[in-house]
Structures are given as C-alpha cells and as structure tokens.
Amino acid sequence: MTSYRERVQDSRLLNKVPEVTVYFWVVKVLCTTVGESAADFLNVNLNFGLTGVSLVTGVVLIIALVLQFTARRYVPARYWLAVALVSVFGTLVTDNLTDSLGVPLETSTLVFGVLLAATFVAWYATEKTLSIHSIVTRRREAFYWLAILFTFALGTATGDLMAEVLGLGYLTTGAIVAALIAVLAIGWRLGLHPVLAFWFIYILTRPLGASIGDYLAQSPSQGGLGLGTTMTSLIFVVGILVVVTYLSLTKTDVTTSKAEAEALAARGGLWQTAAVVVIVLIAAGTGYALRKSALQNDSSTPATAQPGPAGSRVPPLGDLSAFRTITQDTLNKLDAGDQSGATNRVDDLETGWDNAEARLKPRDEAAWTAIDGKIDTVLRQLRATSPNPATEKPALTALLTSLG
C-alpha cells in the first residue's frame, strides 16, 4: 500500500510560478497595460458595457485558471494568460464599483487593502509562508491567485485615486510609483525581506503600467505620444508574446531549488511588514489629507450656482468652455464627414475631463456625475467598432447642452 508520506509527496507539484527576474517584471507591466486598455476597448469600442465585459472576462478567466490549476508545473503561456485576464478582471471590478455602484475610490482602496491583508493572513496562518517560490500545492496556488486578483484591484483603485480624485494625472502618478518601486528594489538589495518587497512592488506595477499606457495612447496635445489605445494595446500584446515565447524556449524563469531555499531562509518578515505598513499608512494618509486640502482651496467656485454679471447664472462647475470647444470641434468634424478626426479629437475631451475631475467634482458632485455620464456616452458612440453619425451627433448635442 502507498504510505501517507508518499501520498503527500505525490500531491506536491513543481513550483507553479516563474522566478522573479527582469523578464517577470517586464511581462507583468505589459500585462497590466493590456489589462487596462483591453477593458476600455471591450467596454467602449465594442460597447459591451461594464456588466457585459465583466461577465465575459469572468468566464474566460475561469477557463484560464482551470488550465493553470490542472498543470503540474509552471507553463509560461498558461501562467501569463491567467495574469493578463486577472489584470482585466481586477480593473473591471474596481470600475464597476466606481462607475456602476458609485463607490468612492477611497472606499475601494481601503476595502481591497483589507481583503488583500486578510488573504495574506489566512495564507500565512495555514501555510507558514507567503513565498512565491513554494507554490507547490493546490491550496497555496489558490491563495496565490486570490492575492493576485486583489493586488490588481487594489492597484487599480490606488492608481485611479491618485490620478483622478487627487488630480495628479497618470504621468505624475507613474513617476511617484516608479520612485517608490525604486526605493523598494534598493531596500530588497539591502536586506528588506524578499516576500515583503515582492508583494509591495507587485501592487505598484499596476498603476505604473497604466501610466505608461496612458502616456503612449494620449494625444500630443495632452503630452502623450498619440499612439491611441488600439495601437498601444497591439504593441504590448506583441511584446508579451515575444517575451513569453522566449521564456518558453529558454526556460530562464523556472524556479530553482536554490532560489526557494534562499526565500524560505529569510528572516524578519513579520516585524519588517509591520514597520513598512505603518510607514505607508502614515505617509499615504498625510499625503491624501494635504492634497485634498489643497484641492478644496483651489475650488473657489461655490457648489451651487450664484448670480453672475448682468444677471447671468454661473454654472455650478464653473467655466466649462474648454470642454464645450472640444465637443463642438468633434461635432464639426462629424458634420464635415471626418470620422477619424472626430474620434481623435474626442480623446482630448476624455483626457481633459479626467484631469479636471479633482478640481470640478468637489464643487457639485451631482452636476459632475451627470456630465460625466454624457461624456461616457459620447466616447462609446465615437469609439464604437462601427460608428454611426446618426447616434454620435445626438450624443454630442446632448453633451453641449449640459456643458452650457
């Protein structure tokens, strides 16, 4: 008969995740950017809507995870397909909470932070390790993928909170995140616990990837390279395929027993984790409070309309003429039969509105939400796979009316 020890050994798998090399981080950032742009493409360009995209992505993700769990060793194609889909789904979870349910990004950030912490606590309590070099059982693998999902959702909420609610923009957010990653990487080299450093950096790569994608896709007038979301997604997908193919052929990212032993031998993780978490919470809380205070001071327009010159009424959100100009330009291009020009011009509307959210929303959240919904409708119509002027023009006209 087979002994208990033999059965336990048979149930253990070869490590199911890759070694943390430069290739790991490159593909992770690429997957993050594709996840952001793919979610936008399915939601806006194909007009599936957040609910439809979430359902489709959820089903495909389940299939990918089944393929990943049934493998008995690390397979680059299966692993990175699952990561890319988790990236899309994690982004959609946050977007659904924010756009469909109206949950503030501050709340989403706190909730996903608590859920991720709870996952790590449960994982460590049952397995006595959080090392990715020891994903050799189904239970550890389940904890691993649950943590991955929450890191993407938390990274999405945190990045959007910094870029939109706090008005930093994605480029500034990306610069801040890159600096934090550099500090953590240096700390890793100098003795910071590898598991702690890994998971913090893993969370931060999500807003970094979004910032890179935003910079590439934005029009030059908004400080970007003007590649557009479709071309940016295509470039990053090709990049993923090239790197994953290379890894599949060379097997340079297969975890070694030496790497596993070094990770398991590391000490001081608990007290380092407590110290880093406290520092992060204090720094984040202080930065948030200072930034919100500065934004409130900048929001000089009252939340309600007040009498203006010659008896006119000042809109509750203040002067929106810049957005009206972009909207009118877009409509003029459609009237002239320039669909491509109209689609490109509306990108400036999206970028400008997102950048102004932190300044405008505090003045009158209801007014901001109403216009934001009309802008979303315009974006869906203009970016549809088969755009129709008969539906585009009414959407733009309705937006012009709301803008005053």
N, C-alpha and C positions, 0 to 999 in steps of 0.2 A: 504493500500500500504506500501511497505517496505521503511523506511526512508533512507536518504542519509547516516546518521551515521551508521545505521545498515548494509548497503551495504559495507561501508568501513571496518567495523569490521569483516564482513564475509569474505572479501578479504584478511585479515591478517592471517598469518599462525603461527603455533607454530614454535619456532626458529629452523631453518633447519640445524644448525651446532652443533658440540659437545662442551661441556665445555672443557676449556683448563686445563687438568690435566696431570699428568705424563704419563698416557696412551696415550693421544693425541700426545705427542712428541715422544713416543716410536714408535707408528704406523706411524707417519709422516716420521721418519728416515728410518724405514723399507720400506715404500713405495718408498722413494727416491732411496734407494739402488736397489730395484727391478726394478724401472723405468730405471735406468742406465744399469743394466745387461740385462734386457729384450730387450731393444733397441739394444744392442750389439748382443744378441742371435738371434733375428729376422734378423738383418742386415747381420751378419757374418755367424752364424751357419746354418741358413735356406736359406742364400744367396738371400734374398728378395731385398737387396739394399735399400739405404736410401729412395728413392722415393716410392718404394713399401711398405716398412714398415710404412712410414708416412701416406700413403693413407689408409692402413688397420687400423692403430691405430686411425686415424682421424674418420673413420666411427664408430668404436667401441666406441670411446669416445663420439660421438654424441648420440649414443644409451644410454650410461650410464648417460649422462646429462639429457636426456629426462626422464629417470626413476627417477633421482634425483629431477627434477623440478616438476614432477607430484605428488610426495609425499607431504603430508601436514604437515609432522613432520619429525624430524631427525630420520633416519633409518641407523644404523651403516653400514650394508652391502652395501647399495646403496651409501652412502656418501664416504666410503673409497675405493670402487671400482672406483668411479669417480676420487678421488685423485690419486690413483695409475696410472690410464690411463692418467691423466693430466701430471703426472710425466714423463711418457714415451714420450708423445707427446711434452712436453716442451723441453725435451732433444733432440728430433729429430729435432725440429725447429732450435735450435742452431747448431746442427751437419750439417743440410742441408745448412745453411748459410755459415758455415766454410768450409766443405768438398766439397760441390757441387758448391757453388757460389763463394768461395774464399774470403768471407767477413772476415776481421781480427777480432779476438776475442775482441780487444779493441773497435772496432766499434759496435759489437753485444752487448757488455756490456753497452755502452752508450745509444744505441737505446732502449734496453729493460728497462734500468733505466728510460729513458724519458717516455716510454709508460706506465710503472707502475705508475710513478708520475702523469701522465695525467689521468690515471684511478682513482687514489685516489682523485685528484682534482675534477673530474666530479662527483664522488660518494659523496664526502662531500658537493659539491655545491647543489646537488639535495636532499640529504637525511639528511644533517647536522650531520652525524655521520659515523664513519668507524668501529664502534664496531661490532665484530662478535657475540655479544650477542643479536643483534637486527636484524638478518636476517629473517624478518617476512613478506616480500613482494617479489613478483617476481622480481621487479626491483633491490632491494637490493641483491637478490640472483644472478642476472645476473652480477652485479658489483663484487660481491664476487668471482665468478668463473673466471671472466676475470682477476682479480687481482691475483688469484691463478696461472693461466696459466703464467702470466708474471713473477711471483716470481720464478717459476721453470725455465723458460727460462733465466732469469737474473742470478739465482744461478748457472745454468749450465755454462753460459758464464764466470761468475766471477771465478768459481772454475777451469775451464779449463785454463783461462788466468793465474791464479796464478800457477797452477801445471805444465803447459806445456810451455806457452810462457815465463813466468818468471823463469821457471826451478826449482821451489820449490819442485816439486813432490807432490803426493797426500797425503802422510803421513804428511809432513811438513805443507801443506795447511790445512789438517784436524786439526792439532794441533793449528794453528793460529785461525782457525774458531771456534774451541771449546773454546779457550780462550776468543774470542770476545763474544760468546754466554754466557759464564760465567759472563763476565762484565755486559752485558745487563740484565741478570737474577738478578744479585745483585742490579743493578740500579732499576729494576722493584720493587724489595722488598723495596727499599729505597725511592720510590716515583716517579720514572720515569713513564710517562704516560703509562698505560697498553696497549693501542692500538698501540702506537708507538713501545714499546718494543716487542709486539707480532709480528708485521709485519717484523721488522728487524730480529728477531730470525727465523721467518718462512723462510725468504730468505736464511739465513746462514745454516739452516739444510740441504739444498740441497748439497752443497759441503762437508759438514760433512758426510752425508750418502754415498756419492761417495767415500770418503776417507776410510771409514770403509769397504765398499765392496771391494775396491782395495786392501786393506791390507789382507783381508781374501782370496781373489782369487789369489793374486800373489804367484809365486813360492818362496820357502825358499831362493833360491839363490839371489832373489831380495828383501829379507827382509819381505816377506809375510808368510802366513800360508799354502799356497799351496792347498787351497780347490778347486780352479777353479771356473769359472763363473757359471757353471751349478749347482754345489753343493751349492755355496753361494746363488744363487737365490732361490733354493729349501728351504734352511734353513730360509730365510727371508720370503718367501711366507707362510710357515708353521707358522712362528711367527705371521704374520699378521692375519692369520685365527684363531689362538688361542686367540689373544687379542680381535679381533673383535667379536668372539663368546662370550667371557666373557662379553664384553660391551653390547652385545645384550641381554644377560640373566640378568645381574645385573642392567643395565641402570644407571651406576655410572657416565656416562659422559653426561647425559641430563642436559641442561642448566636450572638453577633455576632462579626464578624472582629476588632473592637477588643478584645473580651474574650480571644480566642485569642491575639492579638499580645501583650497585656499578660502573660498567663500564661507564654508562651514566652520573654518577655524577662526574667523574674525570674531572679535570680542568688543564689548562696549556698545552694542547696538541699542539697548534699551535706554540708557541714560543719554546717549547722543540724540536719539529720536526725540526724547522729551525736551531736551535743550533746543534742538532745531525747531520743533513745532512751536514752542513758546516764543522763540525769536521771530518766527514767521508770522504768528498771530499778532504779536505786538506791532511789528513793522507794517503789516497789511492793514491792521485796524487804524493805526496812526495815519498812514498814507491816505486811506479812504476818507477819514474824517477831515483831513486838511484839504483834500481835493474837492470834496462835496461842499465844504465851507467856501472855497474859492469860487466854485461854480454858482453857488447861491448869491454871492456878492456880485458876480458878473451878470446875473439875471435881473437886470434893472427894470424890465417891463413887468408890470403887475400881472397877476394871474387872471384878472378879469379886464375886459375892455374898458378903457377910460376915454372921456371926451378928448378929441384931438383938435387941431387947428380948424377954424371955421366950422365948428360943429361936427367934424368928421369923427368917425369911430376908429380907434386904433385896434387892430386885431389882437386877440389875447396872446398870440405867439409873437407879436411884434412884426417887424418888416420881413416879409417872405418874398420880396420882389425877385431875388436871385433865383429862387426855385420856380417862380412863375415864368421867368425868362427862359429857363431851360425847358420847361414844359411847353411853352409857346414855340420855341425853336423846334422841338420834336414834332409838334403838330404841323408846323410849316413844312418840314421835310416830308412828312407823310402826304400832305396836300400836293407837294411837288413830285410825288412818286418815288422819293428817295427812301426806301425802306431800310436799306443798310445804314444810311446816315442817321435816320431816326433811332435805330437800335443802338448805334454807337453813342448818340447824344444822350439817350436816357441813362446811360451808365453814370454820367456826371450828376444826374438827379439822385440816383441811389447813393453814390459816394458822399455828395454834399449833405444829403439829408441825414445819413448815418453819422457824419462828423458833427452835425449840429444838434444831434439828439440830446447830448448832455446839457446844452445851453437852452434848448427850447422846451423840452419835456417838463422841467420843473415849473415852468410858467403856467401851463394849463395841460395837465395830462390827458384830459378828455379830448381837447381840441387836437393835441398832438396825435393821439391814437386814431382819431377819425381821419386825419390827413394821411397818416402812415398806412392805414388800410387802403386808401385810394391809390397811394403810390405803389403798394404791392400789386394791386390790380393792373395798373399801368405796366409794371415790369413783367407780369405774367403775359399780358397781351403782346407787348413788343418783343419779348424773347421766346414766344411760342415757336415750336418747330415749323408750323405753317401759319405765320402771322396773317391776320385778316384786318385790313384797314377799316372794315365796317364795324369791328368791335374795338379796334385800337383808338379810333378818333373819339367815340363817346367816352371812353375811359379817360382820355386826356382832357376832354372838355369838362368832365365832372371834377377832375383834379384842379383845373384852372379856376372853377367856381369856388372850390374850397379854399384855394390859396388867396382869394380876394382880389 
